[in-house]
Amino acid sequence: MRSSPEPEALAPGRRWEAQIPADRRKRLGQWLTPWWAVEAVTAEALRGLGPNPVILDPACGDGRWLLAAGRLRPDATLLGWDIDADALTAAAEVAQLAGLTFQLSQRDALVGDEQGVADVILGNPPYVRPQNLPAADRARIWARYKSATDKADLYAPFMERMIQLSRGRVALVVADTWLSMVSFAALRDIVFAEPVDLLARLPAGSFGARVGTVALVIHPDSQARRGELGPEGLVVHGPLTRSGGVVTLGAAPAIDLPGDGVLGDRWRLRMGVVCGDYAHWVHPGPPEPGDQPTCRGKDVARFVIHDQGERIRYDAAAILKRTPYAAPKHAGLFDVPEKVVLSGASGALLRAAVDTARRFPLDSCYVSEGAGDPWALCGLLNSAPVNLWYGARFTGARVKAVELHGLPWPAGELSKLAEAARAGDQAGVDAEAARAYGL
Ligand SMILES: C[S@@+](CC[C@H](N)C(=O)[O-])C[C@H]1O[C@@H](n2cnc3c(N)ncnc32)[C@H](O)[C@@H]1O
C-alpha cells in the first residue's frame, strides 16, 4: 500500500515543529514521525479492533497518530497527552482542521500508576539520553522503571509505560538501538514477553534525528513478522526470530553457520573503559604513576594494535565519582597476559587483535573474557565466514558484543586457525575458519 500525502490538517504541527528551540527539542525528544509511517503503523495496530475503541498517544506532539486513527476509526475516542503545552496547542488546531475531537491533557506520561487505560497505545516515544535529563527526573525514572538501566535512553521507560497503559495493542516508531545494545536488555525482555506482531526497519534518514529507526506493533493476533517499512509500504521478509537475545531484521541472511553452541557460551565480550571524560583520564605523555597503556577502536587492525603511546589513569572509584554513568570494569579484565581486543563497524569489517601489553582499551573496543585460546577467537572474528554471517544480519554503526554472543561456534578443531592468526595470515584464517565450520 502506497501512503497518502501528509494531510493539510497537519500544517499547525509543522509550524510548531519549526519554532521548537533546540534545547527544548533535545530535552523533550521532539521529533515528528513521517506521515507515511504513522499511517501504515496505525493501520497495522487497528486491524480487527472492536467497536468504539479508546486510542491514546501518550506523547502526542501535534496529534498526528490520533489523526491517522480518527480517519480510520471515526467511532474511536481519541486521547492525547503531552508534557509540552505548545505541542497540545498544535494538536488542538490539527483536530479542528481535521474535524475530529481529541481529548488532550498536559501531563507527564511517566508519572501515574494507571494500567490499561486504552485499547490501543500509539506514538513515538521521546528520545532523550539520560545525561540530558534533569538529575531529579533521571533518579525518579531510573528508580521506578525496570527498563531504565545503565545508559538506556528515556524511550526505554516510555515504551515500558506504553505497554502498561495498553489493553493489548501498542504500535510505535522508535530508535533501533534497543534491539542490540546491552543497556536495553531489560526492555527487550519486557517487549518480547508481549505478542510482537511486526518489527520493521525504516529507511535511514527517516527522521531529523540521526538515528536508525524501527516500527513495532504488539497485537493480540500476532503474526510475528519482520520486514521493512518505507513510503512505498511494508515489505515482510519473514518470521521474527531472536537468537542469543538479539533480533535479526535483515532480508534473508546470506550465510548460515552450523555451530556447536554459540560464542557467548564460551566467551564474553566486554566493553573497554567507559570513563565519559577522556580528556581528563587519557593522555599521550610519558607514564605517570598508576597509568596503564590503552588503545582506541581506530588503533585496532586485524591481528595487530597500532600503539599510539596513550595511557589511561584507571581508577574505577574516581572515574565513577566524576561521571556517575561511566562503566569501568574490574581491572582484572584488562590486566591479563593475552586477551582479544575487538573493534569495527557492524555490517562492514570486524577487526580483532590479541593484546599482549596488558592494555586498558577505551570503550569503542571490546575485550574478551573467558577460557580458551585467544588466538583462535581472534582468527575466528577476523575470518571471512564470520564476517559474512555478521554483516548480513547486523547493520548498526558499531559492532556490538550482544550480537556476536549469538555467533555459532564452530564444531571443528581450532588449533590451525589459532596458528594462522598468530602469523597474521588472513588467507589461512579464512580457510581454517571455513574448515572448522565444516563449510
Ligand atoms: C518523538 S516526539 C513524538 C511526537 C508525535 N507523537 C509524533 O510521533 O510525531 C515525542 C513527544 O513526547 C513529548 N514528551 C516528552 N517527554 C514527555 C513526557 N514525559 N510525557 C509526555 N510527553 C512527553 C514531547 O513533547 C514530544 O511531543
Ligand as a Chemical Component Dictionary entry (heavy atoms), coordinates in Angstrom:
data_LIG
# 
_chem_comp.id                   LIG 
_chem_comp.type                 NON-POLYMER 
_chem_comp.pdbx_formal_charge   0 
_chem_comp.three_letter_code    LIG 
# 
loop_
_chem_comp_atom.comp_id 
_chem_comp_atom.atom_id 
_chem_comp_atom.alt_atom_id 
_chem_comp_atom.type_symbol 
_chem_comp_atom.charge 
_chem_comp_atom.model_Cartn_x 
_chem_comp_atom.model_Cartn_y 
_chem_comp_atom.model_Cartn_z 
_chem_comp_atom.pdbx_ordinal 
LIG C1  C1  C 0  9.257 11.923 19.326 1  
LIG S1  S1  S 1  8.055 13.172 19.732 2  
LIG C2  C2  C 0  6.637 12.450 19.021 3  
LIG C3  C3  C 0  5.547 13.420 18.659 4  
LIG C4  C4  C 0  4.434 12.822 17.844 5  
LIG N1  N1  N 0  3.707 11.790 18.605 6  
LIG C5  C5  C 0  4.959 12.201 16.560 7  
LIG O1  O1  O 0  5.095 10.975 16.517 8  
LIG O2  O2  O -1 5.254 12.924 15.623 9  
LIG C6  C6  C 0  7.918 12.934 21.454 10 
LIG C7  C7  C 0  6.884 13.805 22.155 11 
LIG O3  O3  O 0  6.917 13.437 23.536 12 
LIG C8  C8  C 0  6.697 14.586 24.329 13 
LIG N2  N2  N 0  7.218 14.262 25.666 14 
LIG C9  C9  C 0  8.491 14.270 26.113 15 
LIG N3  N3  N 0  8.551 13.828 27.390 16 
LIG C10 C10 C 0  7.270 13.517 27.746 17 
LIG C11 C11 C 0  6.676 13.003 28.924 18 
LIG N4  N4  N 0  7.422 12.689 29.999 19 
LIG N5  N5  N 0  5.344 12.805 28.950 20 
LIG C12 C12 C 0  4.582 13.096 27.864 21 
LIG N6  N6  N 0  5.096 13.609 26.724 22 
LIG C13 C13 C 0  6.410 13.793 26.656 23 
LIG C14 C14 C 0  7.416 15.667 23.574 24 
LIG O4  O4  O 0  6.927 16.960 23.926 25 
LIG C15 C15 C 0  7.122 15.288 22.111 26 
LIG O5  O5  O 0  5.980 15.943 21.653 27 
# 
loop_
_chem_comp_bond.comp_id 
_chem_comp_bond.atom_id_1 
_chem_comp_bond.atom_id_2 
_chem_comp_bond.value_order 
_chem_comp_bond.pdbx_ordinal 
LIG C1  S1  SING 1  
LIG S1  C2  SING 2  
LIG S1  C6  SING 3  
LIG C2  C3  SING 4  
LIG C3  C4  SING 5  
LIG C4  N1  SING 6  
LIG C4  C5  SING 7  
LIG C5  O1  DOUB 8  
LIG C5  O2  SING 9  
LIG C6  C7  SING 10 
LIG C7  O3  SING 11 
LIG C7  C15 SING 12 
LIG O3  C8  SING 13 
LIG C8  N2  SING 14 
LIG C8  C14 SING 15 
LIG N2  C9  SING 16 
LIG N2  C13 SING 17 
LIG C9  N3  DOUB 18 
LIG N3  C10 SING 19 
LIG C10 C11 SING 20 
LIG C10 C13 DOUB 21 
LIG C11 N4  SING 22 
LIG C11 N5  DOUB 23 
LIG N5  C12 SING 24 
LIG C12 N6  DOUB 25 
LIG N6  C13 SING 26 
LIG C14 O4  SING 27 
LIG C14 C15 SING 28 
LIG C15 O5  SING 29 
# 
